[in-house]
């Protein structure tokens, strides 16, 4: 099987998490957007290479169909169209075929956060209260304008004062027995301080 692009992996991840009957495209692009917003804030770079533009319904990525097409070609997900009167909904439905994702630990943590908080959130609330309140969306003034995503690069990391990837790597090493857990470090520190205390 040819290598799957990171953009297509991101879309498959969300379609897989959403399940039946498939994630609506309107929600899908907003989930990808929020994943990229958080990744830029806390990792200093996006997960995808989507170019987001200002749209009436929030950020949009015109190249998204290219990557849903990539998934369909490889039999990993497929799009279906529903019509309800005048409303048309395009959904991306996962095929159920497992793949190995190429996300870093930090990216995986961010994706888990997006799924937990936004996957099933009411779409109107998600768009109005979350997506449209992001700095890049507010900074764009007219529909069709590219969102200035780089303006938020590293902003969350600077605010919290730590690097998410480094923290997760250290935690993983501790679990693998290659380092100390916080509890072990605290016990050792207490022992050192006690040993150095005069009688």
C-alpha positions in Angstrom: 0.0 0.0 0.0 1.4 3.5 -0.9 2.3 5.8 1.9 -0.7 7.8 3.2 -0.2 11.6 3.4 -0.4 13.3 6.8 -3.5 15.2 5.7 -5.3 12.0 4.7 -4.2 10.4 8.0 -5.8 13.2 9.9 -9.1 12.8 8.1 -9.1 9.1 8.5 -8.4 9.5 12.2 -11.5 11.6 12.7 -13.7 9.5 10.5 -12.6 6.4 12.4 -13.3 8.1 15.7 -16.7 9.4 14.6 -17.9 6.0 13.3 -21.3 5.4 11.6 -22.9 7.1 9.6 -19.7 9.1 8.9 -18.4 12.5 10.0 -20.1 15.4 8.1 -17.6 17.4 6.0 -18.6 20.6 7.8 -17.5 19.1 11.2 -14.5 17.3 9.7 -12.8 20.4 8.5 -13.4 22.1 11.8 -11.9 19.2 13.7 -8.8 19.3 11.5 -8.7 23.1 12.0 -8.8 22.8 15.8 -6.2 20.0 15.8 -3.9 22.3 13.8 -4.7 25.3 16.0 -3.7 23.4 19.2 -0.7 21.8 17.5 0.6 25.2 16.4 0.0 26.6 19.9 1.6 23.8 21.9 4.0 22.1 19.4 4.9 25.2 17.3 3.8 23.6 14.0 0.6 22.2 12.5 -0.3 18.5 12.1 -1.6 19.0 8.5 -0.6 21.2 5.6 -4.2 22.4 5.0 -4.6 26.0 4.0 -7.6 27.4 5.9 -9.7 30.2 4.6 -12.5 32.3 6.2 -15.9 31.1 5.3 -19.4 31.9 6.5 -19.5 28.6 8.4 -16.1 29.0 9.9 -12.7 27.9 8.6 -12.7 25.9 5.4 -9.9 24.0 3.5 -10.6 23.9 -0.3 -8.1 21.1 -0.8 -9.9 18.7 1.6 -11.7 16.7 -1.2 -8.2 15.9 -2.6 -7.4 14.0 0.6 -10.8 12.4 1.1 -10.2 11.2 -2.5 -6.8 9.8 -1.5 -8.5 7.8 1.3 -11.2 6.5 -1.1 -8.6 5.4 -3.7 -6.9 3.4 -1.0 -10.1 1.9 0.3 -9.7 3.5 3.8 -12.7 5.8 3.8 -15.4 6.9 1.4 -17.7 9.8 1.0 -21.5 9.6 0.8 -23.9 12.4 0.1 -27.3 12.7 1.9 -30.0 15.1 0.7 -32.8 16.3 3.1 -34.9 18.7 1.1 -32.7 21.6 0.2 -29.9 20.5 2.6 -27.0 18.4 1.3 -24.6 16.7 3.8 -21.4 15.0 2.6 -20.1 12.5 5.1 -16.7 10.7 5.3 -17.3 7.2 6.5 -14.4 5.0 7.6 -14.0 1.5 6.0 -12.9 -0.1 9.2 -9.4 -1.0 7.8 -6.8 -0.3 10.4 -3.6 1.7 9.6 -0.5 2.7 11.5 -0.8 6.5 12.0 2.4 8.6 11.8 1.5 11.1 14.6 4.0 12.1 17.2 3.2 11.7 20.9 2.3 15.3 21.2 0.1 15.2 18.1 -1.7 12.1 19.4 -2.3 13.9 22.8 -3.8 16.9 20.9 -6.0 14.6 18.7 -7.3 12.9 21.8 -8.2 16.3 23.3 -10.0 17.3 20.1 -12.0 14.1 20.0 -12.9 14.3 23.7 -14.1 17.9 23.5 -15.4 18.5 20.0 -16.2 15.2 18.2 -19.9 15.2 19.3 -20.3 18.8 20.5 -23.3 20.5 19.0 -22.1 21.8 15.6 -23.5 25.3 16.0 -22.0 25.7 19.4 -18.7 24.2 18.2 -18.5 26.7 15.3 -19.7 29.8 17.1 -18.2 29.3 20.6 -15.0 27.6 19.7 -13.8 27.7 16.1 -14.9 31.3 15.3 -13.3 32.5 18.5 -9.8 31.4 17.6 -7.2 34.2 16.9 -6.5 33.3 13.2 -10.3 33.3 12.4 -10.8 36.6 14.2 -7.8 38.2 12.4 -9.2 37.5 8.9 -11.6 40.2 7.7 -13.3 38.9 4.6 -14.6 35.6 3.3 -12.2 33.7 1.1 -9.2 35.3 3.0 -6.4 32.8 4.1 -6.3 32.6 7.9 -2.9 33.8 9.4 -2.3 30.5 11.2 1.4 31.2 12.0 0.4 34.0 14.3 -0.3 31.4 17.1 2.8 29.3 16.6 4.2 28.4 20.1 1.8 30.7 21.9 0.4 28.0 24.2 3.9 26.6 24.9 5.1 30.0 26.0 2.1 30.5 28.2 2.4 27.1 30.1 6.2 27.2 30.1 6.9 23.6 28.9 7.3 21.7 25.7 4.5 19.1 25.3 6.6 16.7 23.2 9.5 16.8 25.8 7.1 16.2 28.7 5.5 13.2 27.0 8.9 11.7 26.0 10.1 12.0 29.6 6.9 10.3 30.8 7.3 7.5 28.3 10.9 6.9 29.3 9.8 6.8 33.0 7.1 4.2 32.1 9.7 2.2 30.3 12.0 2.3 33.3 14.5 4.6 31.7 14.0 7.4 34.1 12.3 8.4 37.3 8.7 9.1 37.9 7.8 12.3 39.7 6.9 10.3 42.9 10.4 8.6 42.7 12.1 11.9 42.2 10.3 13.5 45.1 11.2 10.5 47.4 14.8 10.7 46.4 14.8 14.5 46.9 13.3 14.1 50.4 15.9 11.5 51.3 18.7 13.7 50.2 17.4 16.7 52.1 16.8 14.6 55.3 20.3 13.1 55.0 21.9 16.5 54.8 19.9 17.9 57.7 22.1 18.5 60.9 21.2 16.6 64.1 
